[in-house]
Amino acid sequence: MSAEYLKELFGLDGQVAVVIGGAGVLGGAFCRGLGRAGAHVVVADVTDEGCRRRVEELHSLGCNASYCLVDVTSRPSLEACLEEAKKVSGRVHILVNAAGVNFGSRFLDHPEEQWDRVMAINLKGTFLACQVFGRHMVEQGGGAIVNIGSVTSHLPLSKV
């Protein structure tokens, strides 16, 4: 298969992809893949430094990228991120929800506050992002949302 044929099949030229959790390891892989496929990648994460580093990396690979700071547990923060991403071309075509946290403590010793934080980021954050970006995608006539999960959804961590 020629590179031109693959680009025609899978190319994302002219599309805007927001990667929530884009400063992280897994989110970073999505950023690189989407950027190499031609999308303008909007790195969305909680840390300015992490976002800037990821954007610099993407630029060094020849990708188009920008970033917005986002707190996935806050609807207003997600709405602000959407508005920032729309500045690129007026719409968002792709959302990747890759934000997530976990704690290495044993289940029986796991503090309730950590549990609440995991649920707020991993579950509520995905829910809110899907609502905010999903509404925009419905209004624009389409889009794609990719939600990233963890094997720990099915199997417990080893410290049970």
Rosetta constraint file for C-alpha pairs under 8 A:
AtomPair CA 1 CA 5 HARMONIC 6.55 0.50
AtomPair CA 1 CA 6 HARMONIC 7.05 0.50
AtomPair CA 2 CA 6 HARMONIC 6.44 0.50
AtomPair CA 3 CA 7 HARMONIC 6.06 0.50
AtomPair CA 4 CA 8 HARMONIC 6.15 0.50
AtomPair CA 5 CA 9 HARMONIC 6.29 0.50
AtomPair CA 6 CA 10 HARMONIC 5.84 0.50
AtomPair CA 6 CA 11 HARMONIC 7.25 0.50
AtomPair CA 7 CA 11 HARMONIC 4.42 0.50
AtomPair CA 7 CA 37 HARMONIC 7.35 0.50
AtomPair CA 10 CA 37 HARMONIC 7.03 0.50
AtomPair CA 11 CA 37 HARMONIC 5.10 0.50
AtomPair CA 11 CA 38 HARMONIC 6.06 0.50
AtomPair CA 11 CA 39 HARMONIC 7.97 0.50
AtomPair CA 12 CA 34 HARMONIC 7.41 0.50
AtomPair CA 12 CA 37 HARMONIC 5.41 0.50
AtomPair CA 12 CA 38 HARMONIC 4.79 0.50
AtomPair CA 12 CA 39 HARMONIC 4.89 0.50
AtomPair CA 13 CA 37 HARMONIC 7.12 0.50
AtomPair CA 13 CA 38 HARMONIC 4.39 0.50
AtomPair CA 13 CA 39 HARMONIC 5.28 0.50
AtomPair CA 13 CA 40 HARMONIC 7.84 0.50
AtomPair CA 14 CA 38 HARMONIC 7.20 0.50
AtomPair CA 14 CA 39 HARMONIC 6.16 0.50
AtomPair CA 14 CA 40 HARMONIC 7.16 0.50
AtomPair CA 15 CA 38 HARMONIC 7.63 0.50
AtomPair CA 15 CA 39 HARMONIC 4.96 0.50
AtomPair CA 15 CA 40 HARMONIC 6.23 0.50
AtomPair CA 15 CA 92 HARMONIC 7.25 0.50
AtomPair CA 15 CA 93 HARMONIC 5.81 0.50
AtomPair CA 15 CA 94 HARMONIC 7.66 0.50
AtomPair CA 16 CA 39 HARMONIC 5.57 0.50
AtomPair CA 16 CA 40 HARMONIC 4.86 0.50
AtomPair CA 16 CA 41 HARMONIC 6.08 0.50
AtomPair CA 16 CA 42 HARMONIC 7.28 0.50
AtomPair CA 16 CA 85 HARMONIC 7.60 0.50
AtomPair CA 16 CA 88 HARMONIC 7.37 0.50
AtomPair CA 16 CA 89 HARMONIC 7.39 0.50
AtomPair CA 16 CA 91 HARMONIC 7.15 0.50
AtomPair CA 16 CA 92 HARMONIC 5.10 0.50
AtomPair CA 16 CA 93 HARMONIC 5.37 0.50
AtomPair CA 16 CA 94 HARMONIC 6.36 0.50
AtomPair CA 17 CA 34 HARMONIC 7.26 0.50
AtomPair CA 17 CA 39 HARMONIC 6.25 0.50
AtomPair CA 17 CA 40 HARMONIC 6.14 0.50
AtomPair CA 17 CA 41 HARMONIC 4.95 0.50
AtomPair CA 17 CA 42 HARMONIC 6.04 0.50
AtomPair CA 17 CA 92 HARMONIC 6.31 0.50
AtomPair CA 17 CA 93 HARMONIC 6.01 0.50
AtomPair CA 17 CA 94 HARMONIC 4.43 0.50
AtomPair CA 17 CA 95 HARMONIC 5.74 0.50
AtomPair CA 17 CA 96 HARMONIC 7.53 0.50
AtomPair CA 18 CA 41 HARMONIC 5.93 0.50
AtomPair CA 18 CA 42 HARMONIC 4.63 0.50
AtomPair CA 18 CA 43 HARMONIC 6.15 0.50
AtomPair CA 18 CA 44 HARMONIC 6.68 0.50
AtomPair CA 18 CA 85 HARMONIC 7.20 0.50
AtomPair CA 18 CA 92 HARMONIC 7.27 0.50
AtomPair CA 18 CA 94 HARMONIC 6.18 0.50
AtomPair CA 18 CA 95 HARMONIC 4.89 0.50
AtomPair CA 18 CA 96 HARMONIC 6.23 0.50
AtomPair CA 19 CA 27 HARMONIC 6.50 0.50
AtomPair CA 19 CA 30 HARMONIC 7.31 0.50
AtomPair CA 19 CA 31 HARMONIC 6.61 0.50
AtomPair CA 19 CA 41 HARMONIC 7.16 0.50
AtomPair CA 19 CA 42 HARMONIC 6.23 0.50
AtomPair CA 19 CA 43 HARMONIC 5.33 0.50
AtomPair CA 19 CA 44 HARMONIC 5.72 0.50
AtomPair CA 19 CA 95 HARMONIC 5.99 0.50
AtomPair CA 19 CA 96 HARMONIC 4.71 0.50
AtomPair CA 19 CA 97 HARMONIC 6.32 0.50
AtomPair CA 19 CA 98 HARMONIC 6.87 0.50
AtomPair CA 20 CA 27 HARMONIC 7.16 0.50
AtomPair CA 20 CA 43 HARMONIC 6.59 0.50
AtomPair CA 20 CA 44 HARMONIC 4.60 0.50
AtomPair CA 20 CA 45 HARMONIC 5.84 0.50
AtomPair CA 20 CA 70 HARMONIC 7.90 0.50
AtomPair CA 20 CA 95 HARMONIC 7.57 0.50
AtomPair CA 20 CA 96 HARMONIC 6.05 0.50
AtomPair CA 20 CA 97 HARMONIC 5.10 0.50
AtomPair CA 20 CA 98 HARMONIC 5.55 0.50
AtomPair CA 20 CA 99 HARMONIC 5.72 0.50
AtomPair CA 21 CA 27 HARMONIC 5.29 0.50
AtomPair CA 21 CA 28 HARMONIC 7.91 0.50
AtomPair CA 21 CA 43 HARMONIC 7.46 0.50
AtomPair CA 21 CA 44 HARMONIC 5.96 0.50
AtomPair CA 21 CA 45 HARMONIC 4.99 0.50
AtomPair CA 21 CA 46 HARMONIC 7.93 0.50
AtomPair CA 21 CA 97 HARMONIC 6.91 0.50
AtomPair CA 21 CA 98 HARMONIC 4.93 0.50
AtomPair CA 21 CA 99 HARMONIC 4.04 0.50
AtomPair CA 21 CA 100 HARMONIC 7.35 0.50
AtomPair CA 22 CA 26 HARMONIC 7.60 0.50
AtomPair CA 22 CA 27 HARMONIC 4.11 0.50
AtomPair CA 22 CA 28 HARMONIC 5.07 0.50
AtomPair CA 22 CA 30 HARMONIC 7.52 0.50
AtomPair CA 22 CA 31 HARMONIC 6.40 0.50
AtomPair CA 22 CA 43 HARMONIC 4.93 0.50
AtomPair CA 22 CA 44 HARMONIC 5.63 0.50
AtomPair CA 22 CA 45 HARMONIC 6.06 0.50
AtomPair CA 22 CA 51 HARMONIC 7.22 0.50
AtomPair CA 22 CA 54 HARMONIC 7.46 0.50
AtomPair CA 22 CA 98 HARMONIC 7.07 0.50
AtomPair CA 22 CA 99 HARMONIC 7.66 0.50
AtomPair CA 23 CA 27 HARMONIC 6.31 0.50
AtomPair CA 23 CA 28 HARMONIC 5.82 0.50
AtomPair CA 23 CA 43 HARMONIC 6.81 0.50
AtomPair CA 23 CA 44 HARMONIC 7.32 0.50
AtomPair CA 23 CA 45 HARMONIC 6.03 0.50
AtomPair CA 23 CA 47 HARMONIC 7.89 0.50
AtomPair CA 23 CA 50 HARMONIC 5.08 0.50
AtomPair CA 23 CA 51 HARMONIC 5.32 0.50
AtomPair CA 23 CA 53 HARMONIC 7.75 0.50
AtomPair CA 23 CA 54 HARMONIC 5.86 0.50
AtomPair CA 24 CA 28 HARMONIC 5.62 0.50
AtomPair CA 24 CA 50 HARMONIC 7.82 0.50
AtomPair CA 24 CA 99 HARMONIC 7.84 0.50
AtomPair CA 25 CA 29 HARMONIC 6.55 0.50
AtomPair CA 26 CA 30 HARMONIC 6.67 0.50
AtomPair CA 26 CA 98 HARMONIC 6.99 0.50
AtomPair CA 27 CA 31 HARMONIC 6.22 0.50
AtomPair CA 27 CA 98 HARMONIC 5.44 0.50
AtomPair CA 27 CA 99 HARMONIC 7.44 0.50
AtomPair CA 28 CA 32 HARMONIC 6.22 0.50
AtomPair CA 28 CA 54 HARMONIC 7.07 0.50
AtomPair CA 29 CA 33 HARMONIC 6.20 0.50
AtomPair CA 30 CA 34 HARMONIC 5.98 0.50
AtomPair CA 30 CA 96 HARMONIC 7.90 0.50
AtomPair CA 31 CA 35 HARMONIC 5.89 0.50
AtomPair CA 31 CA 41 HARMONIC 6.31 0.50
AtomPair CA 31 CA 43 HARMONIC 7.27 0.50
AtomPair CA 31 CA 58 HARMONIC 7.68 0.50
AtomPair CA 32 CA 36 HARMONIC 5.97 0.50
AtomPair CA 32 CA 58 HARMONIC 6.54 0.50
AtomPair CA 33 CA 37 HARMONIC 6.20 0.50
AtomPair CA 34 CA 38 HARMONIC 6.56 0.50
AtomPair CA 34 CA 39 HARMONIC 5.60 0.50
AtomPair CA 34 CA 40 HARMONIC 7.86 0.50
AtomPair CA 34 CA 41 HARMONIC 6.88 0.50
AtomPair CA 35 CA 39 HARMONIC 5.03 0.50
AtomPair CA 35 CA 40 HARMONIC 6.24 0.50
AtomPair CA 35 CA 41 HARMONIC 5.95 0.50
AtomPair CA 35 CA 58 HARMONIC 7.12 0.50
AtomPair CA 35 CA 63 HARMONIC 5.10 0.50
AtomPair CA 35 CA 64 HARMONIC 6.64 0.50
AtomPair CA 35 CA 65 HARMONIC 7.62 0.50
AtomPair CA 36 CA 61 HARMONIC 7.84 0.50
AtomPair CA 36 CA 62 HARMONIC 7.89 0.50
AtomPair CA 36 CA 63 HARMONIC 6.29 0.50
AtomPair CA 38 CA 63 HARMONIC 7.12 0.50
AtomPair CA 38 CA 64 HARMONIC 7.83 0.50
AtomPair CA 39 CA 63 HARMONIC 7.86 0.50
AtomPair CA 39 CA 64 HARMONIC 7.15 0.50
AtomPair CA 40 CA 63 HARMONIC 7.18 0.50
AtomPair CA 40 CA 64 HARMONIC 4.82 0.50
AtomPair CA 40 CA 65 HARMONIC 5.35 0.50
AtomPair CA 40 CA 66 HARMONIC 7.78 0.50
AtomPair CA 41 CA 63 HARMONIC 7.90 0.50
AtomPair CA 41 CA 64 HARMONIC 6.33 0.50
AtomPair CA 41 CA 65 HARMONIC 4.61 0.50
AtomPair CA 41 CA 66 HARMONIC 6.45 0.50
AtomPair CA 41 CA 67 HARMONIC 7.92 0.50
AtomPair CA 42 CA 65 HARMONIC 5.68 0.50
AtomPair CA 42 CA 66 HARMONIC 4.92 0.50
AtomPair CA 42 CA 67 HARMONIC 4.82 0.50
AtomPair CA 42 CA 68 HARMONIC 6.93 0.50
AtomPair CA 42 CA 85 HARMONIC 6.44 0.50
AtomPair CA 43 CA 51 HARMONIC 6.06 0.50
AtomPair CA 43 CA 54 HARMONIC 7.30 0.50
AtomPair CA 43 CA 55 HARMONIC 7.04 0.50
AtomPair CA 43 CA 65 HARMONIC 7.27 0.50
AtomPair CA 43 CA 66 HARMONIC 6.26 0.50
AtomPair CA 43 CA 67 HARMONIC 4.45 0.50
AtomPair CA 43 CA 68 HARMONIC 6.39 0.50
AtomPair CA 44 CA 51 HARMONIC 6.88 0.50
AtomPair CA 44 CA 67 HARMONIC 5.68 0.50
AtomPair CA 44 CA 68 HARMONIC 5.03 0.50
AtomPair CA 44 CA 69 HARMONIC 5.57 0.50
AtomPair CA 44 CA 70 HARMONIC 5.92 0.50
AtomPair CA 44 CA 81 HARMONIC 7.49 0.50
AtomPair CA 45 CA 50 HARMONIC 7.56 0.50
AtomPair CA 45 CA 51 HARMONIC 6.38 0.50
AtomPair CA 45 CA 68 HARMONIC 7.01 0.50
AtomPair CA 45 CA 69 HARMONIC 5.28 0.50
AtomPair CA 45 CA 70 HARMONIC 5.30 0.50
AtomPair CA 45 CA 71 HARMONIC 7.22 0.50
AtomPair CA 45 CA 99 HARMONIC 7.79 0.50
AtomPair CA 46 CA 69 HARMONIC 5.36 0.50
AtomPair CA 46 CA 70 HARMONIC 5.27 0.50
AtomPair CA 46 CA 71 HARMONIC 5.85 0.50
AtomPair CA 47 CA 51 HARMONIC 6.26 0.50
AtomPair CA 47 CA 69 HARMONIC 6.70 0.50
AtomPair CA 48 CA 52 HARMONIC 6.11 0.50
AtomPair CA 48 CA 69 HARMONIC 6.56 0.50
AtomPair CA 49 CA 53 HARMONIC 6.15 0.50
AtomPair CA 50 CA 54 HARMONIC 6.25 0.50
AtomPair CA 51 CA 55 HARMONIC 6.19 0.50
AtomPair CA 51 CA 67 HARMONIC 6.13 0.50
AtomPair CA 51 CA 68 HARMONIC 7.64 0.50
AtomPair CA 51 CA 69 HARMONIC 7.69 0.50
AtomPair CA 52 CA 56 HARMONIC 6.14 0.50
AtomPair CA 52 CA 67 HARMONIC 7.30 0.50
AtomPair CA 53 CA 57 HARMONIC 6.20 0.50
AtomPair CA 54 CA 58 HARMONIC 6.19 0.50
AtomPair CA 55 CA 59 HARMONIC 6.11 0.50
AtomPair CA 55 CA 65 HARMONIC 5.69 0.50
AtomPair CA 55 CA 66 HARMONIC 6.06 0.50
AtomPair CA 55 CA 67 HARMONIC 7.02 0.50
AtomPair CA 56 CA 60 HARMONIC 6.18 0.50
AtomPair CA 57 CA 61 HARMONIC 6.50 0.50
AtomPair CA 58 CA 62 HARMONIC 6.52 0.50
AtomPair CA 58 CA 63 HARMONIC 5.17 0.50
AtomPair CA 58 CA 64 HARMONIC 7.02 0.50
AtomPair CA 58 CA 65 HARMONIC 6.52 0.50
AtomPair CA 59 CA 63 HARMONIC 5.06 0.50
AtomPair CA 59 CA 64 HARMONIC 6.27 0.50
AtomPair CA 59 CA 65 HARMONIC 6.76 0.50
AtomPair CA 68 CA 81 HARMONIC 5.77 0.50
AtomPair CA 68 CA 84 HARMONIC 6.76 0.50
AtomPair CA 68 CA 85 HARMONIC 7.61 0.50
AtomPair CA 69 CA 81 HARMONIC 6.96 0.50
AtomPair CA 70 CA 77 HARMONIC 5.50 0.50
AtomPair CA 70 CA 78 HARMONIC 6.08 0.50
AtomPair CA 70 CA 81 HARMONIC 6.31 0.50
AtomPair CA 71 CA 77 HARMONIC 5.75 0.50
AtomPair CA 71 CA 78 HARMONIC 6.88 0.50
AtomPair CA 72 CA 77 HARMONIC 7.09 0.50
AtomPair CA 72 CA 78 HARMONIC 6.31 0.50
AtomPair CA 72 CA 99 HARMONIC 7.98 0.50
AtomPair CA 72 CA 121 HARMONIC 6.27 0.50
AtomPair CA 72 CA 124 HARMONIC 7.81 0.50
AtomPair CA 72 CA 125 HARMONIC 4.50 0.50
AtomPair CA 72 CA 126 HARMONIC 7.41 0.50
AtomPair CA 72 CA 128 HARMONIC 7.22 0.50
AtomPair CA 72 CA 129 HARMONIC 6.92 0.50
AtomPair CA 73 CA 120 HARMONIC 5.95 0.50
AtomPair CA 73 CA 121 HARMONIC 5.96 0.50
AtomPair CA 73 CA 124 HARMONIC 6.43 0.50
AtomPair CA 73 CA 125 HARMONIC 4.97 0.50
AtomPair CA 73 CA 128 HARMONIC 7.41 0.50
AtomPair CA 74 CA 78 HARMONIC 6.41 0.50
AtomPair CA 74 CA 125 HARMONIC 7.72 0.50
AtomPair CA 74 CA 128 HARMONIC 7.80 0.50
AtomPair CA 75 CA 79 HARMONIC 6.11 0.50
AtomPair CA 75 CA 128 HARMONIC 6.25 0.50
AtomPair CA 75 CA 129 HARMONIC 7.72 0.50
AtomPair CA 75 CA 132 HARMONIC 7.45 0.50
AtomPair CA 76 CA 80 HARMONIC 6.13 0.50
AtomPair CA 77 CA 81 HARMONIC 6.25 0.50
AtomPair CA 78 CA 82 HARMONIC 6.21 0.50
AtomPair CA 78 CA 128 HARMONIC 7.73 0.50
AtomPair CA 78 CA 129 HARMONIC 6.46 0.50
AtomPair CA 78 CA 132 HARMONIC 6.86 0.50
AtomPair CA 79 CA 83 HARMONIC 6.30 0.50
AtomPair CA 79 CA 132 HARMONIC 6.36 0.50
AtomPair CA 80 CA 84 HARMONIC 6.19 0.50
AtomPair CA 81 CA 85 HARMONIC 6.12 0.50
AtomPair CA 82 CA 86 HARMONIC 6.12 0.50
AtomPair CA 82 CA 92 HARMONIC 7.72 0.50
AtomPair CA 82 CA 132 HARMONIC 7.77 0.50
AtomPair CA 82 CA 133 HARMONIC 6.86 0.50
AtomPair CA 83 CA 87 HARMONIC 6.65 0.50
AtomPair CA 84 CA 88 HARMONIC 7.77 0.50
AtomPair CA 85 CA 90 HARMONIC 7.97 0.50
AtomPair CA 85 CA 91 HARMONIC 7.43 0.50
AtomPair CA 85 CA 92 HARMONIC 6.75 0.50
AtomPair CA 86 CA 90 HARMONIC 4.41 0.50
AtomPair CA 86 CA 91 HARMONIC 4.74 0.50
AtomPair CA 86 CA 92 HARMONIC 6.10 0.50
AtomPair CA 87 CA 91 HARMONIC 7.79 0.50
AtomPair CA 91 CA 136 HARMONIC 7.95 0.50
AtomPair CA 91 CA 140 HARMONIC 7.48 0.50
AtomPair CA 92 CA 133 HARMONIC 7.90 0.50
AtomPair CA 92 CA 136 HARMONIC 7.80 0.50
AtomPair CA 92 CA 137 HARMONIC 7.18 0.50
AtomPair CA 92 CA 143 HARMONIC 7.38 0.50
AtomPair CA 93 CA 137 HARMONIC 7.19 0.50
AtomPair CA 93 CA 142 HARMONIC 7.42 0.50
AtomPair CA 93 CA 143 HARMONIC 4.69 0.50
AtomPair CA 93 CA 144 HARMONIC 6.33 0.50
AtomPair CA 94 CA 143 HARMONIC 5.78 0.50
AtomPair CA 94 CA 144 HARMONIC 4.83 0.50
AtomPair CA 94 CA 145 HARMONIC 5.87 0.50
AtomPair CA 94 CA 146 HARMONIC 7.84 0.50
AtomPair CA 95 CA 133 HARMONIC 7.29 0.50
AtomPair CA 95 CA 144 HARMONIC 6.31 0.50
AtomPair CA 95 CA 145 HARMONIC 4.74 0.50
AtomPair CA 95 CA 146 HARMONIC 6.20 0.50
AtomPair CA 96 CA 145 HARMONIC 5.90 0.50
AtomPair CA 96 CA 146 HARMONIC 4.73 0.50
AtomPair CA 96 CA 147 HARMONIC 5.99 0.50
AtomPair CA 96 CA 148 HARMONIC 7.43 0.50
AtomPair CA 97 CA 126 HARMONIC 6.31 0.50
AtomPair CA 97 CA 129 HARMONIC 7.54 0.50
AtomPair CA 97 CA 145 HARMONIC 7.63 0.50
AtomPair CA 97 CA 146 HARMONIC 6.19 0.50
AtomPair CA 97 CA 147 HARMONIC 4.83 0.50
AtomPair CA 97 CA 148 HARMONIC 5.94 0.50
AtomPair CA 98 CA 147 HARMONIC 6.69 0.50
AtomPair CA 98 CA 148 HARMONIC 5.29 0.50
AtomPair CA 98 CA 149 HARMONIC 7.82 0.50
AtomPair CA 99 CA 121 HARMONIC 7.12 0.50
AtomPair CA 99 CA 122 HARMONIC 6.74 0.50
AtomPair CA 99 CA 125 HARMONIC 7.99 0.50
AtomPair CA 100 CA 118 HARMONIC 7.45 0.50
AtomPair CA 100 CA 121 HARMONIC 6.08 0.50
AtomPair CA 100 CA 122 HARMONIC 4.97 0.50
AtomPair CA 101 CA 118 HARMONIC 5.88 0.50
AtomPair CA 101 CA 121 HARMONIC 7.03 0.50
AtomPair CA 101 CA 122 HARMONIC 6.73 0.50
AtomPair CA 102 CA 118 HARMONIC 6.20 0.50
AtomPair CA 103 CA 114 HARMONIC 7.36 0.50
AtomPair CA 104 CA 159 HARMONIC 7.42 0.50
AtomPair CA 105 CA 109 HARMONIC 6.41 0.50
AtomPair CA 105 CA 110 HARMONIC 5.66 0.50
AtomPair CA 105 CA 159 HARMONIC 6.78 0.50
AtomPair CA 106 CA 110 HARMONIC 5.93 0.50
AtomPair CA 106 CA 159 HARMONIC 4.73 0.50
AtomPair CA 106 CA 160 HARMONIC 5.23 0.50
AtomPair CA 107 CA 159 HARMONIC 6.94 0.50
AtomPair CA 107 CA 160 HARMONIC 5.31 0.50
AtomPair CA 108 CA 160 HARMONIC 7.21 0.50
AtomPair CA 110 CA 114 HARMONIC 6.98 0.50
AtomPair CA 110 CA 115 HARMONIC 7.19 0.50
AtomPair CA 111 CA 115 HARMONIC 6.55 0.50
AtomPair CA 112 CA 116 HARMONIC 6.19 0.50
AtomPair CA 113 CA 117 HARMONIC 6.29 0.50
AtomPair CA 114 CA 118 HARMONIC 6.19 0.50
AtomPair CA 115 CA 119 HARMONIC 6.21 0.50
AtomPair CA 116 CA 120 HARMONIC 6.02 0.50
AtomPair CA 117 CA 121 HARMONIC 6.16 0.50
AtomPair CA 118 CA 122 HARMONIC 5.64 0.50
AtomPair CA 118 CA 123 HARMONIC 7.61 0.50
AtomPair CA 119 CA 123 HARMONIC 5.11 0.50
AtomPair CA 119 CA 124 HARMONIC 6.39 0.50
AtomPair CA 120 CA 124 HARMONIC 4.86 0.50
AtomPair CA 120 CA 125 HARMONIC 6.08 0.50
AtomPair CA 121 CA 125 HARMONIC 4.77 0.50
AtomPair CA 121 CA 126 HARMONIC 7.37 0.50
AtomPair CA 122 CA 126 HARMONIC 6.28 0.50
AtomPair CA 123 CA 127 HARMONIC 6.29 0.50
AtomPair CA 124 CA 128 HARMONIC 6.05 0.50
AtomPair CA 125 CA 129 HARMONIC 6.05 0.50
AtomPair CA 126 CA 130 HARMONIC 6.06 0.50
AtomPair CA 126 CA 147 HARMONIC 7.37 0.50
AtomPair CA 127 CA 131 HARMONIC 6.32 0.50
AtomPair CA 128 CA 132 HARMONIC 6.13 0.50
AtomPair CA 129 CA 133 HARMONIC 5.86 0.50
AtomPair CA 129 CA 134 HARMONIC 7.63 0.50
AtomPair CA 130 CA 134 HARMONIC 5.11 0.50
AtomPair CA 130 CA 135 HARMONIC 7.96 0.50
AtomPair CA 130 CA 145 HARMONIC 7.35 0.50
AtomPair CA 131 CA 135 HARMONIC 5.88 0.50
AtomPair CA 132 CA 136 HARMONIC 6.73 0.50
AtomPair CA 133 CA 137 HARMONIC 6.21 0.50
AtomPair CA 134 CA 138 HARMONIC 6.13 0.50
AtomPair CA 134 CA 143 HARMONIC 7.97 0.50
AtomPair CA 134 CA 145 HARMONIC 7.65 0.50
AtomPair CA 135 CA 139 HARMONIC 6.21 0.50
AtomPair CA 136 CA 140 HARMONIC 6.22 0.50
AtomPair CA 137 CA 141 HARMONIC 6.11 0.50
AtomPair CA 137 CA 142 HARMONIC 5.00 0.50
AtomPair CA 137 CA 143 HARMONIC 5.23 0.50
AtomPair CA 137 CA 144 HARMONIC 7.91 0.50
AtomPair CA 138 CA 142 HARMONIC 5.56 0.50
AtomPair CA 138 CA 143 HARMONIC 7.59 0.50
AtomPair CA 149 CA 153 HARMONIC 7.17 0.50
AtomPair CA 150 CA 154 HARMONIC 7.99 0.50
AtomPair CA 151 CA 155 HARMONIC 6.11 0.50
AtomPair CA 152 CA 156 HARMONIC 5.38 0.50
AtomPair CA 152 CA 157 HARMONIC 6.32 0.50
AtomPair CA 156 CA 160 HARMONIC 7.12 0.50
